[in-house]
Amino acid sequence: MNDADKGPVSALAREWTRLRGDFWDFGMLSWIPVVLCGMLWLVFSSGIARDLPIVVIDNDNSTLSRQLTRWLDASPGIEVAAKVASSDAALHRLRERTAFGYLLIPNDFEQKLLGGRQATVQWLYNAQFSSHAGALLRDVRTVSTTLSAGIEMTARAKKGMSGVQAAAQFEPIRTTLNSLYNENTSYEAFLTLALMPAMLQIFIVVAVVTSIGRELRDGTVPQWLASANGSWLRAVGAKLLFPLLAYVALALLYLLFFSLARGWAVAGSLPALLLSMLLLVLAYCGLATLLIAATLSLRLALSGAAFITAPAFAFAGQAFPLMAMPAPARAWAQALPLTHYLQLQTKYWLAGAPWRYGVQEMLILAGFAIGCGAVGVFLLARRANAPAAWGRA
Amino acid sequence: MMWPAFLATWRAMLTDKGALTLLFIGGIIYSFFYPLPYSTEIVQRVPVAVVDQDRSAMSRQLTRFAMAHPSLRVIAVTPDLPVAQDLLWRDEVMGVLILPDGLQTDVLAGRAAHAQVAGNGLYLMLNKVALNGLAEVVGTVSAGIELKRLGAGTPSTVQANQQRSPIVFDAVPLFNVKEGYGAYVVPGVATLIVQQTLLIGMTMLFGTWYQRKSFPVAGKRTADGYIGMLLAFACVAFLNCCYFFGFVFWFQDYPRGGNFGGMLLLLVLFSLAEAAFGMLLGMLFRTRERGTQLMIATSMPVLFLAGLTWPVSSMPVVLQWLRWLLPSTAGIQGFVALNQMGASLYEIRHEVAGLLALLVACVALGWWRWRKIDETVVDLNKA
């Protein structure tokens, strides 16, 4: 056995000793991501918002208006927190955020309806709390429509129509609404599953940047390189190995947790999803290598990591769609591996697509890994082993 | 001793390139960068496909209506379901209208006919637009048929229309009246940006001071020194908030200017709480970059804990309480209520109380840690 074969072992051993000796660095590869991801899941673990508070201004106080109020309260997404007398009182509850909308029932509500005329109910909601308001709007409208349909059917029945006849007449073409792949439009499926990789990319970049950047900051590049027998490829490889293992394990943990424990089974191609996950980790290892190699400064590279990874989810097109973004934002989104990975994950995991629907995105991720990684190693080899590159704070 | 410490802290912030960038430049960069994806604010022309298996006059009418709908863009009309599935998997359409064979026959025979509308539930905003748009298309055509029928039996079309849907549902958005996505998310994130850049900058400075064994204020650890430093950092939070609430909200044209006096008061309290929180945190780490590493990773959980994008009442009880340990929780809720909704101080009393409690706790703990900083370290301003 010659010296070259011993090289990577000692570089790895050196890295391992360093990691074991640093409580926080080791934490960033182990318990910290688990705790933070776990906390994020806990936030959204109920999946669907239930019993959001609203208030009702019932100016009619009739049998029908009370029925409407009761039905609202019975709806799982809504809790009628109070009946209030005026819009001022209702707005006060909205500003206090103890209610997120109010229903205004006019004083001639029952009289009009029984007289065969139309009555208007107003639903005023806090659009500043958009996801609260979105969930409520759906439920409040459903309740109001149901009551409306009931009144219409009763009116028809009074004219001597049979129930079936009335039903067919009253809505000639029925619509069944379907949210594919996520029937209840659960936030757990739509948001938490996408947030986990968004967390993962932050950790990968921070860990890789830190582990290489520390050698530069402390001016220990010669020792680092010597431990890898002078090979930059091995030196960087030894730096990447532990983050790679740690975050692939984290990705698997998250896959197992959501698919087995939470019941979001992988509907499409499992091998393709696994490969996508690996490519995501590799792409960010490459990106992080390039980041530190380009800046040669731990602080600058960490600032860069903050700029690239922390807002990445906002650009990834999961919460706000890519197609509605202006061109510069879309271009930035395309330059983030996360955007491509999340499209793969959505297809393979929940939408049930076969493997061939993600080949393009996978090639892009591989391109990120190889392209950024190669340029990163090249830049390090050219510039890092010089005293001028060390000690930048 | 207070003002020298105040000035020495300012000097330390301004002479450290890293801290300077984070504390004063970071917020400005983010203020343009973060709202960028949302600048169009709303989603229009969502691509959909029509699966027409009926191929009748009625199904063609439905397709035409879908093409004319402002929030939809019909990119494919096909009789084959697999074609639509393929388009969905390719992310080329976000919704599908399925018109089954026999649709027109059923309608003409007076039987209830069924159309199916499907949206991609994994993209919630697009799903909503696609579902609503397609449902409106079917609803309009359906109503047309019904009105014709009713018109035969009732004297006037007005009466017919009234019989059709007795209760009119009128939805009115308040506060964020244009219902912009950026106007919804960015005001909350603004407070988070102020917090995170401040905390990163502060932990960076403290870490550096520990590493170099030099503090801006040397000698005996007095209360004056602590307060001076606290005020200096609070100024940074105050200035950054002023920039966001004053310039950025105006520049991006978000709802604003609700309760100015209340905002000013909460701003003072928030800035002090952030500074005390940051000092406590800063005295925890011993290297320059440590705080940065952790702070980048906590941004997302911290935002969601604030309860702006997800109802607090739907979080586990333990998180409902723990989230108050972060100044951002009260800050995000309080400032959105004051700035975007024009709340009174009474209406944000919980946030005020939360920040006060946090300030007292952080000052008490911070002061205790402050006195333990080694007295022998050198004053970096003199070194």
Contacts between the chains, C-beta under 8 A, distances in Angstrom:
chain1	res1	chain2	res2	distance
A	24	B	285	7.8
A	24	B	290	5.9
A	24	B	293	7.2
A	24	B	294	7.5
A	28	B	293	6.3
A	28	B	294	7.9
A	28	B	297	7.6
A	32	B	294	7.4
A	32	B	297	7.0
A	33	B	297	7.5
A	36	B	297	6.1
A	36	B	298	6.5
A	36	B	301	5.5
A	39	B	301	5.1
A	39	B	305	7.9
A	39	B	319	7.4
A	40	B	300	6.7
A	40	B	301	5.2
A	40	B	304	6.5
A	42	B	315	7.2
A	42	B	316	5.4
A	42	B	319	5.9
A	43	B	301	7.3
A	43	B	304	4.9
A	43	B	305	6.4
A	43	B	310	6.2
A	43	B	315	5.5
A	43	B	319	6.3
A	44	B	304	7.5
A	44	B	310	6.2
A	45	B	316	6.8
A	46	B	314	4.6
A	46	B	315	7.6
A	48	B	314	7.8
A	49	B	310	7.4
A	49	B	311	4.7
A	49	B	313	7.7
A	49	B	314	4.7
A	50	B	313	7.9
A	50	B	314	6.4
A	51	B	313	6.6
A	52	B	311	5.9
A	52	B	313	6.9
A	53	B	313	7.6
A	91	B	174	7.8
A	92	B	347	6.7
A	94	B	174	6.8
A	94	B	175	7.9
A	94	B	341	7.2
A	95	B	337	6.0
A	95	B	341	5.2
A	95	B	342	7.0
A	95	B	343	3.9
A	95	B	344	7.1
A	95	B	347	4.4
A	96	B	343	7.2
A	96	B	347	4.5
A	96	B	348	8.0
A	97	B	333	6.9
A	97	B	337	6.6
A	113	B	166	5.3
A	113	B	167	7.2
A	116	B	159	7.8
A	116	B	162	6.8
A	116	B	163	6.7
A	116	B	166	8.0
A	117	B	162	5.6
A	117	B	166	7.9
A	118	B	161	7.9
A	118	B	162	4.6
A	118	B	165	7.3
A	118	B	166	5.9
A	118	B	167	7.3
A	118	B	168	5.5
A	119	B	166	6.9
A	119	B	167	6.0
A	119	B	168	7.0
A	120	B	167	7.7
A	120	B	168	4.2
A	120	B	169	7.9
A	120	B	170	5.5
A	121	B	167	6.2
A	121	B	168	7.3
A	121	B	169	6.1
A	121	B	170	6.9
A	122	B	170	4.8
A	122	B	171	7.9
A	122	B	172	6.0
A	123	B	169	6.6
A	123	B	170	6.8
A	123	B	171	4.7
A	123	B	172	6.8
A	124	B	172	4.6
A	124	B	173	8.0
A	124	B	174	5.5
A	125	B	171	7.0
A	125	B	172	7.4
A	125	B	173	6.3
A	125	B	174	6.4
A	126	B	174	5.8
A	126	B	175	5.9
A	126	B	341	7.4
A	127	B	173	3.7
A	127	B	174	6.1
A	127	B	175	5.8
A	127	B	176	4.0
A	127	B	177	6.6
A	127	B	179	5.0
A	127	B	184	7.4
A	128	B	174	7.9
A	128	B	175	4.2
A	128	B	176	4.4
A	128	B	183	7.7
A	128	B	184	6.4
A	128	B	187	7.9
A	128	B	255	7.1
A	128	B	336	6.3
A	128	B	340	5.0
A	128	B	341	5.9
A	129	B	184	7.8
A	129	B	308	6.9
A	130	B	176	7.2
A	130	B	179	7.1
A	130	B	181	7.2
A	130	B	184	4.2
A	130	B	185	8.0
A	130	B	309	7.9
A	131	B	309	5.7
A	131	B	310	6.5
A	131	B	311	7.7
A	132	B	311	5.5
A	133	B	173	7.4
A	134	B	128	7.2
A	137	B	171	6.1
A	140	B	169	8.0
A	141	B	169	5.7
A	141	B	171	7.3
A	144	B	167	5.6
A	144	B	169	4.7
A	145	B	167	7.7
A	145	B	169	7.0
A	147	B	167	6.1
A	148	B	165	5.5
A	148	B	166	5.2
A	148	B	167	3.8
A	148	B	169	7.8
A	151	B	166	4.6
A	151	B	167	7.0
A	152	B	163	6.8
A	152	B	164	7.0
A	152	B	165	7.0
A	152	B	166	5.8
A	155	B	163	6.5
A	155	B	166	7.6
A	165	B	110	7.5
A	167	B	112	6.4
A	168	B	110	5.7
A	168	B	111	5.7
A	168	B	112	4.5
A	169	B	110	7.2
A	169	B	146	6.9
A	169	B	149	6.2
A	170	B	146	7.0
A	170	B	164	7.7
A	171	B	112	6.9
A	171	B	142	6.0
A	171	B	146	7.1
A	172	B	107	5.1
A	172	B	112	7.3
A	172	B	113	6.5
A	172	B	142	5.1
A	172	B	145	4.3
A	172	B	146	5.6
A	172	B	149	7.7
A	173	B	103	7.2
A	173	B	107	6.4
A	173	B	113	4.9
A	173	B	114	7.4
A	173	B	115	5.5
A	173	B	138	5.6
A	173	B	141	6.4
A	173	B	142	4.1
A	173	B	145	7.2
A	174	B	112	5.6
A	174	B	113	6.9
A	174	B	114	5.0
A	174	B	115	7.1
A	174	B	142	7.9
A	175	B	114	7.7
A	175	B	115	5.4
A	175	B	116	7.5
A	175	B	117	5.5
A	175	B	134	7.8
A	175	B	135	5.3
A	175	B	138	4.6
A	175	B	139	7.0
A	175	B	142	7.9
A	176	B	114	6.3
A	176	B	115	7.5
A	176	B	116	5.0
A	176	B	117	6.9
A	177	B	117	5.2
A	177	B	118	8.0
A	177	B	119	7.8
A	177	B	131	5.4
A	177	B	135	6.1
A	178	B	116	6.5
A	178	B	117	6.6
A	178	B	118	4.2
A	178	B	119	7.3
A	179	B	118	7.7
A	179	B	119	5.7
A	179	B	120	7.8
A	179	B	121	3.2
A	179	B	127	5.6
A	179	B	131	7.1
A	180	B	88	7.1
A	180	B	118	5.1
A	180	B	119	6.6
A	180	B	120	5.6
A	180	B	121	5.4
A	180	B	122	8.0
A	181	B	120	6.8
A	181	B	121	5.2
A	181	B	122	5.3
A	182	B	121	3.2
A	182	B	122	5.5
A	183	B	121	6.8
A	185	B	121	5.4
A	185	B	124	6.1
A	185	B	127	6.9
A	187	B	310	6.9
A	189	B	121	7.8
A	189	B	122	7.1
A	190	B	121	7.1
A	190	B	122	5.7
A	190	B	123	7.7
A	190	B	124	5.5
A	195	B	300	6.6
A	198	B	300	6.7
A	199	B	297	7.1
A	199	B	300	6.5
A	202	B	296	5.8
A	202	B	297	5.1
A	202	B	300	7.9
A	203	B	297	6.1
A	206	B	293	5.2
A	206	B	296	5.9
A	206	B	297	6.5
A	210	B	289	7.0
A	210	B	293	6.2
A	213	B	289	7.8
A	298	B	289	5.6
A	299	B	18	4.8
A	299	B	204	7.6
A	299	B	288	7.0
A	299	B	289	6.4
A	299	B	292	7.6
A	302	B	289	5.8
A	302	B	292	4.8
A	302	B	293	6.8
A	302	B	296	7.3
A	303	B	18	7.6
A	303	B	21	6.8
A	303	B	22	7.2
A	303	B	26	7.9
A	303	B	292	7.7
A	305	B	296	6.2
A	306	B	200	7.3
A	306	B	292	7.1
A	306	B	295	8.0
A	306	B	296	4.7
A	307	B	29	7.4
A	307	B	33	7.6
A	309	B	296	6.8
A	310	B	196	7.9
A	310	B	296	5.5
A	310	B	299	4.9
A	310	B	300	7.5
A	311	B	30	7.5
A	311	B	33	6.8
A	311	B	34	5.7
A	313	B	300	6.7
A	314	B	34	6.6
A	314	B	37	5.8
A	314	B	38	7.9
A	314	B	185	7.8
A	315	B	37	5.3
A	317	B	123	7.9
A	318	B	123	7.1
A	319	B	124	7.7
A	319	B	125	7.4
A	320	B	37	5.9
A	320	B	38	5.8
A	320	B	125	6.5
A	320	B	181	5.4
A	321	B	43	5.9
A	321	B	123	6.1
A	321	B	125	5.7
A	321	B	126	5.1
A	323	B	43	7.6
A	323	B	46	7.6
A	323	B	47	7.7
A	323	B	126	7.8
A	324	B	40	5.3
A	324	B	42	7.2
A	324	B	43	4.5
A	324	B	44	7.3
A	324	B	125	8.0
A	325	B	36	7.8
A	325	B	37	4.6
A	325	B	38	7.8
A	325	B	39	7.9
A	325	B	40	6.9
A	326	B	36	7.1
A	326	B	37	7.7
A	326	B	39	5.4
A	326	B	40	6.1
A	328	B	36	6.6
A	329	B	36	4.6
A	329	B	37	4.1
A	329	B	39	7.4
A	332	B	36	7.6
A	333	B	37	7.2
A	343	B	91	6.5
A	346	B	122	5.0
A	346	B	123	7.8
A	347	B	89	6.0
A	347	B	91	7.8
A	350	B	122	5.7
A	351	B	88	7.1
A	351	B	89	6.3
A	351	B	120	7.4
A	351	B	122	6.3
A	353	B	89	4.2
A	357	B	89	4.7
A	357	B	90	6.5
A	393	B	18	6.9
A	393	B	208	7.2
A	393	B	288	6.4
